[in-house]
Structures are given as C-alpha cells and as structure tokens.
Amino acid sequence: MASFGYFLFLCGLSQALSS
C-alpha cells in the first residue's frame, strides 16, 4: 500500500518536472 502511494508520488513529480 505504501509503495503504491510512493509510486503515485513519483508519477506526479515526473509530470511536474516535465511540464
């Protein structure tokens, strides 16, 4: 469960850096 939340955090971070 915690790892899934961390995965979503990384996805959001990647999009923030990408835009």
N, CA, C and O atoms as a Tinker XYZ file with bonds, in Angstrom:
    76  protein
     1  N      0.841000   -1.201000    0.000000    73     2
     2  CA     0.000000    0.000000    0.000000    64     1     3
     3  C      0.883000    1.261000    0.000000    63     2     4     5
     4  O      0.681000    2.170000   -0.804000    81     3
     5  N      1.846000    1.296000    0.899000    73     3     6
     6  CA     2.721000    2.466000    0.986000    64     5     7
     7  C      3.516000    2.643000   -0.305000    63     6     8     9
     8  O      3.728000    3.766000   -0.765000    81     7
     9  N      3.950000    1.536000   -0.880000    73     7    10
    10  CA     4.725000    1.606000   -2.121000    64     9    11
    11  C      3.875000    2.137000   -3.270000    63    10    12    13
    12  O      4.393000    2.795000   -4.173000    81    11
    13  N      2.562000    1.852000   -3.241000    73    11    14
    14  CA     1.666000    2.343000   -4.291000    64    13    15
    15  C      1.537000    3.861000   -4.195000    63    14    16    17
    16  O      1.551000    4.557000   -5.210000    81    15
    17  N      1.412000    4.361000   -2.989000    73    15    18
    18  CA     1.326000    5.806000   -2.781000    64    17    19
    19  C      2.620000    6.485000   -3.216000    63    18    20    21
    20  O      2.597000    7.580000   -3.778000    81    19
    21  N      3.752000    5.826000   -2.951000    73    19    22
    22  CA     5.049000    6.357000   -3.354000    64    21    23
    23  C      5.164000    6.389000   -4.871000    63    22    24    25
    24  O      5.736000    7.323000   -5.432000    81    23
    25  N      4.624000    5.377000   -5.534000    73    23    26
    26  CA     4.622000    5.305000   -6.995000    64    25    27
    27  C      3.827000    6.471000   -7.581000    63    26    28    29
    28  O      4.271000    7.118000   -8.529000    81    27
    29  N      2.654000    6.735000   -7.012000    73    27    30
    30  CA     1.832000    7.859000   -7.473000    64    29    31
    31  C      2.566000    9.180000   -7.249000    63    30    32    33
    32  O      2.472000   10.091000   -8.071000    81    31
    33  N      3.293000    9.285000   -6.141000    73    31    34
    34  CA     4.066000   10.489000   -5.846000    64    33    35
    35  C      5.141000   10.703000   -6.905000    63    34    36    37
    36  O      5.348000   11.830000   -7.354000    81    35
    37  N      5.819000    9.649000   -7.302000    73    35    38
    38  CA     6.853000    9.752000   -8.325000    64    37    39
    39  C      6.259000   10.135000   -9.665000    63    38    40    41
    40  O      6.856000   10.911000  -10.411000    81    39
    41  N      5.091000    9.599000   -9.977000    73    39    42
    42  CA     4.409000    9.934000  -11.235000    64    41    43
    43  C      4.061000   11.421000  -11.261000    63    42    44    45
    44  O      4.290000   12.094000  -12.266000    81    43
    45  N      3.518000   11.928000  -10.180000    73    43    46
    46  CA     3.156000   13.339000  -10.091000    64    45    47
    47  C      4.400000   14.221000  -10.181000    63    46    48    49
    48  O      4.376000   15.272000  -10.822000    81    47
    49  N      5.479000   13.794000   -9.540000    73    47    50
    50  CA     6.718000   14.550000   -9.571000    64    49    51
    51  C      7.283000   14.603000  -10.985000    63    50    52    53
    52  O      7.753000   15.650000  -11.430000    81    51
    53  N      7.239000   13.477000  -11.688000    73    51    54
    54  CA     7.730000   13.414000  -13.063000    64    53    55
    55  C      6.948000   14.354000  -13.967000    63    54    56    57
    56  O      7.531000   15.051000  -14.797000    81    55
    57  N      5.621000   14.375000  -13.808000    73    55    58
    58  CA     4.778000   15.250000  -14.624000    64    57    59
    59  C      5.069000   16.714000  -14.305000    63    58    60    61
    60  O      5.079000   17.551000  -15.207000    81    59
    61  N      5.303000   17.027000  -13.048000    73    59    62
    62  CA     5.595000   18.400000  -12.639000    64    61    63
    63  C      6.910000   18.869000  -13.271000    63    62    64    65
    64  O      7.014000   20.008000  -13.729000    81    63
    65  N      7.904000   17.990000  -13.292000    73    63    66
    66  CA     9.187000   18.338000  -13.891000    64    65    67
    67  C      9.087000   18.401000  -15.407000    63    66    68    69
    68  O      9.795000   19.172000  -16.055000    81    67
    69  N      8.202000   17.585000  -15.965000    73    67    70
    70  CA     8.062000   17.504000  -17.424000    64    69    71
    71  C      7.369000   18.733000  -18.003000    63    70    72    73
    72  O      7.723000   19.193000  -19.088000    81    71
    73  N      6.376000   19.267000  -17.278000    73    71    74
    74  CA     5.602000   20.383000  -17.827000    64    73    75
    75  C      6.333000   21.723000  -17.701000    63    74    76
    76  O      5.807000   22.754000  -18.119000    81    75
